[in-house]
Amino acid sequence: MNAEENEIYEFLKTRGDAYVCVTDISKFLGRGQRFQKDRNWARPILRRMEVDGTLEANPYGEYRIKGAEAQPSDFKQALQTPGVSLGDTTIIRIKDA
């Protein structure tokens, strides 16, 4: 990844599993003249990162880091979700059930 891709990746990492629109990314990372000249300057970079498999987009053209879906933190919830790792869930004691 080049410097712009790293900057975008780090920005999206702070947003968790939320999708972020291109304009917001361009505005936050392209402070000053860059955003004023082109409000969607990040679009080609985001598209390239999507093709490379780093990012995913929703039907509205918003982006997030690929695989950033929220994982259940409750053990009972994780048991009901197929394919979820139980390593990051909380432990339930008998008196809690």
C-alpha positions in Angstrom: 0.0 0.0 0.0 1.2 3.5 -0.7 1.0 6.4 1.7 -2.5 7.5 0.6 -3.9 4.0 0.9 -2.4 3.6 4.4 -3.9 6.9 5.5 -7.3 5.9 4.2 -7.0 2.5 5.8 -6.1 4.0 9.2 -9.0 6.4 9.0 -11.5 3.7 8.2 -10.1 1.5 11.0 -11.1 4.2 13.5 -14.7 4.0 12.1 -15.1 0.3 13.0 -17.8 -1.5 11.0 -19.5 1.7 9.8 -19.6 2.5 6.1 -18.1 6.0 5.3 -19.0 8.0 2.2 -16.3 9.1 -0.2 -17.0 12.8 0.5 -16.4 12.4 4.2 -13.1 10.5 3.6 -12.0 13.1 1.0 -12.9 15.9 3.4 -11.2 14.5 6.5 -8.0 13.4 4.7 -7.8 16.1 2.1 -7.7 19.1 4.3 -7.4 22.5 2.6 -6.7 22.8 -1.1 -7.0 19.2 -2.0 -10.6 18.9 -0.9 -11.5 22.4 -2.3 -10.2 21.3 -5.8 -11.9 17.9 -5.9 -14.4 16.8 -3.3 -14.1 13.2 -4.4 -10.4 12.9 -4.8 -10.3 9.7 -2.8 -12.8 7.8 -5.0 -10.2 6.2 -7.4 -8.0 5.2 -4.5 -10.9 3.6 -2.7 -12.0 1.8 -5.8 -8.5 0.4 -6.3 -8.4 -0.7 -2.6 -11.8 -2.4 -3.2 -10.5 -4.3 -6.2 -7.4 -5.3 -4.3 -9.7 -6.8 -1.6 -8.8 -4.4 1.2 -12.1 -2.6 1.3 -15.7 -3.4 0.7 -18.5 -1.1 -0.6 -22.2 -1.0 0.0 -24.8 -0.3 -2.8 -24.6 3.4 -1.9 -20.9 3.7 -2.7 -19.7 3.9 0.9 -16.6 2.1 2.1 -15.3 0.2 5.1 -12.5 -2.3 5.8 -13.4 -5.7 4.4 -14.6 -8.1 7.1 -15.3 -5.4 9.7 -18.7 -6.8 10.6 -19.5 -6.5 14.3 -18.7 -9.7 16.1 -21.0 -10.6 19.0 -19.4 -10.1 22.4 -21.9 -12.1 24.3 -21.3 -15.9 24.5 -25.0 -16.8 24.1 -25.2 -14.6 21.1 -22.1 -16.1 19.6 -23.4 -19.6 20.0 -26.4 -18.7 17.9 -24.2 -17.2 15.1 -22.6 -19.8 12.9 -19.0 -19.4 12.1 -18.1 -17.0 14.9 -15.0 -17.5 16.9 -15.8 -17.9 20.6 -12.4 -16.7 21.7 -13.4 -13.0 22.1 -16.7 -13.6 23.9 -17.4 -13.2 27.5 -17.7 -16.1 29.8 -21.0 -16.9 31.4 -21.1 -18.3 34.9 -24.0 -20.5 36.1 -25.2 -17.8 38.5 -25.4 -15.3 35.5 -27.6 -17.6 33.4 
